[in-house]
Each structure stands twice: as C-alpha cells, then as structure tokens.
Amino acid sequence: MKYSIITLLISLLTLSGFGQTSSAVGQGTGLLNTVPQEKVFVHTNQSLVFSGEYLMYKIFCLDSQQRKLTHISKIGYVSLVDKNGKAVFTHKVRLENGAGYGDFFVPTSISTGSYKLLGYSQWMENFGTQAFFQSNIHIINPYQPIPEAHLAQIPDSLQQPEAAISNPSSGVNGNTNTRQDGLVQIKLDKTELGVRQPLSLEIITGDDAEKNGNYVLSVRKVDHVSEPEKMSTSEFMKRYMNHGGTPVKNGSASLELPEIRGEVISGTVTHKATGQPAKDVRVSLSLPGNDYLFKVARSNAQGAFRFLFNREYDNVSAALQVLSDNWEDYDIVMDEAATEFSNVEVTEFIVPEGMQDFILQKSIQNQIENGYREVKSDALIPAEHQLPYYRKFSVNYNLDDYTRFNSIQETIVEVVDQMSVRKLENGDRVFEIRPEEGFTDLGLLPMVFVDGLFIKKHEDFMDFSAKKIKSIHFSRNKVILGPQIFQGVLNFKTVDGNFYNEFYTPHIVNLDLFKPQPQKEHFNQTYNSNNLQERVPDFRNQLLWEPNLDLSSGSKEIVLYTSDVTGEYELILEGFSSIGNPVSVKRRFLVK
C-alpha cells in the first residue's frame, strides 16, 4: 500500500512537467483522506536560550499510518514564532530517512520573551497549524532591558541547585552508572569528575530495530531554573500519534502536495498588464558555479510553476528567466517561507528577581565563548554533488593551447570544430552545435552556460572578450529538460570564474535561495598534553551535540571533556527505532 501511494504521488508531481496541475489538485484532494498524515517531533538542546547561544534541533518526521519514520516527505520545516505568530526564523531541513537537523544562533536583536517552536512538513500544511509539532521556547536577552511584562518578584521560582545527582538510577547488574531504557543502555565510567576531565560513555543497543534507528545525543548543563519542559519521544507518541488532523484545504488550487522527491522551489507567473495568471509559460532556474544546476518548468492554469531539486547544492543565489521572447510581459513572484502562523498559543514567561546573578554569570560565559568561537567552530560538511547528465561533455577545448583571438565568433570559427555562430533574421547571433548524427535542426538551439549561468539570449554574450575565456566544453546530443528541448549543451568557463557577479541583463531575475540547512560536524572539545587549547577559556554549557548518532554496530563509545563550568549535567538520547518505537534515555553526572 505504501509504495502504491508513493507511485501515485510521483505521477501527480510529474503531470505536464508540473507538480500540481488543476486536475492533479482535484485528485490531490482525495489524497488528503488516503495518503497517511505525517507527524513531526523536534528535539532541542535547550528550552531556555540566551542571546549569543545556539538553539540546536533535530527534526523527525513520521508516517502516522506506519507509525515510523516517513518515506513520504524529503523536506521538513522548523519555525520559531513570537506571541503574535510572526516568524523569527523558518528553516528548511533536508530529511534523510525521515530525519534532519539544524541550528539557530540567537542574536541580540531578539527580545526577551516567550516563543513557540514549530515543526512540520509541506504535506502537514493542509491540516493547519494545529497539526504542527509545537514546543515552548523562552529567550533571555541580557543585552537589552527586559520588558516589564516579563518581570516579577517571585524569588521562590528559582530552584536551589542540588549538591549531587538527584536519585541516581539503579541499572543492570547493580551498576549505578547504567540503566536500561527498553533495549538501549548507556554506561558512564563515572558520575562525578573534575573540570576539563574526560567522561567515557558507552551506548549499547539490543536488536536490529534499535541498531538501525535514528537518534540524537545531547549533553548539557542543568541550570536548575524555571524553564519550559522538553517533550520526550515517548510523550510525543502519546500526544500526537493518536490524534488525526482535519484538512483545512479541500479542493482549492493551494493544496500542498508532499515534497516526495526532494526540495521544491516554486512561484507564480502573471501577466504584467492584467495581473492574471499566465498559463504555459516556460521558466528556467540556474544555480551558477562549478557545480551548477539547471531546471526548466512550465506554469499551469493558475500560473504556478515548480522546480524540483533532488540533489544537494552549495549555491546561495540563482538566476530566474522567462524563456519566451516577450519576457517583459510577465511578472514572477516566488513562493516564500511562511512569516506568520495562526492558532499558536505562547505561554507566559516571567523572569524572577532571583535570576539576576544567574543571568549575569551566564551572559559572561557566553561572551567569552563567542570571543573564542573561531577556535571552537563547527565544520561545514560540503554538499555531495551528483553530476547531472547534461554536464557530461564529449568535447573540451583549453584555449591556452591555441592561438588567442579577440572575439568569441573568431574563436569558434578558427579553433572549435562542430560548432558555429549563426545570425537570425532579427540580427541576433546564436551558437549552433552540429548533432552527432543527421542534420541540424535550425529550430533548436543549444543550452548555453557561462560559469554555470544559463544564457537564454546568446547575443548577450557574443561581445564578451574571448581572451577572458579559459575553456569551452560541449556535447552534441539533443537534451530534453522538462518542457524544453536543446540541440546540445555548451559551457564556457572564464578565467576569473565570476561571470555571474559581473553580468547583467534585464531579463534575468536574481534570486536568493531559501535553501536547506547546511550539514555540520559539530565541535567536540578534547584535551591532551600537546593541546594548545589548554590556554583557551572553556565555559561550554553544551558539552556535546551529536544529531546523527550512529548505533548500527550495536555499541558506540564516545569520549567527551567537561568544561570549566561546574554543576550538574544531563545526557539526553532521543530518537526512534527502525520500526517506530520511541527511545528516550537520560543520565546525569556532576562536575566539581
């Protein structure tokens, strides 16, 4: 049943080269009652966050029918909203096997107050905000006056720190450092240790379902102050998985289909003169650079178009073009991330007077840590680029190996075989690539790129200095991309490689991409006799954040180092087994 539903969704997404035709919308409405709903769980490293700290999160998306991590949506969304429902941020997160992660650095521009963290997929938007995952987040900004609405004299609300670990749990074989939660065990080699000391923990799983699960591990100081309760995966299953949502969209053109094959970038084309939707308009989107990508879509009856990206990319900017000659007759409006949410209730947040010393100490620690962020930074994991078929070139010319000519047309004539420059009736010049077999179809032009930027109107590039071109690459076979057919692919690489930043033409719309969160390898502090960081202040409250905890081998040993911040710390492991069972493990230890 699962695979038949997915096959149906894919067929809807590809109708007429667009994911949502008018007929697809009608069929899609029925899918609201047949395709399983999705439920999202978001685990955060903390629920009381200071300006200057990172709010780290991991998002899990579950199929409510299968009751395990989804095979439906490939993109999830996380938003932080204020009491008025306005988004502080919205992140797009790539889901792999139903899970993904990201983080948000809380700037000093955000006021002290109560906020709500939302987790959802595009498919869940059909069921309204009430179907989203929601958790409370409190933010304290010590660099701005705290609003009076959040001030109160409630000294008893500040809990007293405990001198030792509260009620350590007994575990297997009487080992007080071990406790079994379901089929997952965590062993700590000690429960009390000093500053900058190693703590070894061993995580042991039971059967294959736990080994192949998806988990996140966080180790953070317990502040012993009033803060919102963080939900566990077990509580999530009870609160969310047994409650279905009621569709709020029923047949309208705005029905949201799941991003089943990857990230979708969408927008609408309208007639500039009338403001009415423009049907059957071909639109292209190119992501320039060495690992460039290119897409072509056609607008539907509502003027809407969608580009599907099932590959990772590093680009932050893109170029949008209407492929019609009368491009100036159209307006394009891109769909953006939601900025306002309804039906969001934010809990009241009161900062008692007794927290003054705590706030001062915490803000000093954060300032010191941020001052040394450069030596403790996370490492970005580069995107895994997959070579699309249209970038496989059969002919390559390095122009330094040949006599240099001033113009591109001279270079093509004197150096490059199987290519030419042809003049159209209107006087514009175009590139022409001869096919491997048969005769040249004068109605088809090649797909032309310069440093990865798609050039719709070849004449715009013809007067570019050939001495600034490093190499020419092309393939001679026909290429079909969405609703467009090209006679070959031609790619110019310039010496400087920054043609996109220098080139201007009025029919290109520059677009800042709302792209998925980058993948990171999070910093893990170590100390040894040769470690230069022994001289660096260490006021970490977050000792470890591992959003992709791999337990496939059945056991995993992790060594972390404590910081100069003494007190009680909590280790939290959250996640789901491969068959959807929730896993939630907590341990505490003391740093003196």
Sequence and secondary structure as in RCSB ss.txt:
>XXXX:A:sequence
MKYSIITLLISLLTLSGFGQTSSAVGQGTGLLNTVPQEKVFVHTNQSLVFSGEYLMYKIFCLDSQQRKLTHISKI
GYVSLVDKNGKAVFTHKVRLENGAGYGDFFVPTSISTGSYKLLGYSQWMENFGTQAFFQSNIHIINPYQPIPEAH
LAQIPDSLQQPEAAISNPSSGVNGNTNTRQDGLVQIKLDKTELGVRQPLSLEIITGDDAEKNGNYVLSVRKVDHV
SEPEKMSTSEFMKRYMNHGGTPVKNGSASLELPEIRGEVISGTVTHKATGQPAKDVRVSLSLPGNDYLFKVARSN
AQGAFRFLFNREYDNVSAALQVLSDNWEDYDIVMDEAATEFSNVEVTEFIVPEGMQDFILQKSIQNQIENGYREV
KSDALIPAEHQLPYYRKFSVNYNLDDYTRFNSIQETIVEVVDQMSVRKLENGDRVFEIRPEEGFTDLGLLPMVFV
DGLFIKKHEDFMDFSAKKIKSIHFSRNKVILGPQIFQGVLNFKTVDGNFYNEFYTPHIVNLDLFKPQPQKEHFNQ
TYNSNNLQERVPDFRNQLLWEPNLDLSSGSKEIVLYTSDVTGEYELILEGFSSIGNPVSVKRRFLVK
>XXXX:A:secstr
 HHHHHHHHHHHHTGGGSS  HHHHHHHHHHHHHS  EEEEEEES SEEETTSEEEEEEEEEETTTTEE SS SE
EEEEEE TTSBEEEEEEEE BTTEEEEEEE  TTS SEEEEEEEEETGGGGG GGGSEEEEEEEE TTS   GGG
EE  GGGS    SS SS    GGG TTEEEETTEEEEES SEE TT EEEEEEE  SHHHHT EEEEEEEE   S
       HHHHHHHTTT     S SS TT      SSEEEEEEEEETTT  B  S EEEEEE STT EEEEEE  
TTSEEEEEE S    SEEEEEE STTGGGEEEEE     B SS       EEGGGHHHHHHHHHHHHHHHHTGGG
S  EEE       GGG  SEEEEGGGS   SSHHHHHHHT SSEEEEE TTS EEEEE  SSS   TT   EEEE
TTEE SSTHHHHTS GGGEEEEEEEEEEEEETTEEEEEEEEEEESSS HHHH   TTEEEEE   B  EEE    
   TT GGGGS    SEEEEEEEE  TTSEEEEEEE  S  EEEEEEEEEE TTS EEEEEEEEEE 
